[in-house]
Amino acid sequence: MKRTPIQRLRATGKLTVDDFCEVCGYWRGHLIWVKLEDTDGLWYIRVNHPDGGYLYDGYWRTYRDRTTADAVAEAFRGAELGGSES
């Protein structure tokens, strides 16, 4: 069964923050950071390549009912990290 992006990120065991409004950690050397900035549903997403370059850096406007799992999925999509799990 294929895991979701948040499940893949959590499976690495390299999370520095994991709560309802923020997740920060590493997946295959990539820094993945998502944070709900305000109650209007504005998420800040940053994904850095292992070499330090930015693959995603900006705001993602969503509906208020979006979760950190949704924001991490957007980070994976936006940075084109979908690929296989292996």
N, C-alpha and C positions, 0 to 999 in steps of 0.2 A: 504494500500500500504506500503510495506516494505521500510524503509528509508536506504540510503547509510550510510557507516561509517562516512563520513564527516557531513552528515545531523544529525546523532545521536549525534556526538560530539558537533556540534553547538547548538542543541536543549537543551543541558544541561545548557547553559548560563554560563559555567565555563571556558571560554577561556581567556588566558592571552595574546596570540598573534594569529592573524588570518589575514595573508596577502598572497601574491602570492608566497612567497618563504619559509614561516614558519608558522606552526600552533602548538600551545601548549595549552593544556587544560586537563580537567578531565572528564572521563566517568566512571560512577559507581565506583568511587574511584581510578581508574587507571589513572596515568599520561601518556598522549599521547603527544609526541613531535616529530615533523618532521621538518627538515630544509634542504634546498638545499644548499650544501656546496660550489659548484663551477659550472662553466659553462659546465663541462663535464658530467653533469647529475648525480652527486653523492649526494644522499640524506642520511642524518644521521637520523636514527630513534631510538627512545628510548621509551619503554613502561615499566612503573614500576607498580607492583602489589600494592594494598593499604597497604600491610605490608612493602613495600620498596624494595622488591626483584625485580630483573630485569627479565622481560619476553621477551624483545627484546632490544638489544643494539648493533647497528652496522650500517654499510653502506649498502645502497641498490643502486646498479648501474642500471640505467635505461636509456632510450633514453631521449634526451633533451626536448621532448614535454610532458613529464609527469608533472602532476600538484600536488598541495598539496593534492587534493582529492584522487589522485592515491596513494600518499605516505601514507595517513591516512588509506586507504583501505589495503595497504600492512602491516601497523602496526597492524591493527585488525587481518588480516590473520596470520601474523607471531606470534602474541601473543595469537592466538586462542581465540579471543574475539567475534567471529561471532555471536553465540547464538541468542536468541530471543531479541526483542526490549523491552519487558515488564519489 
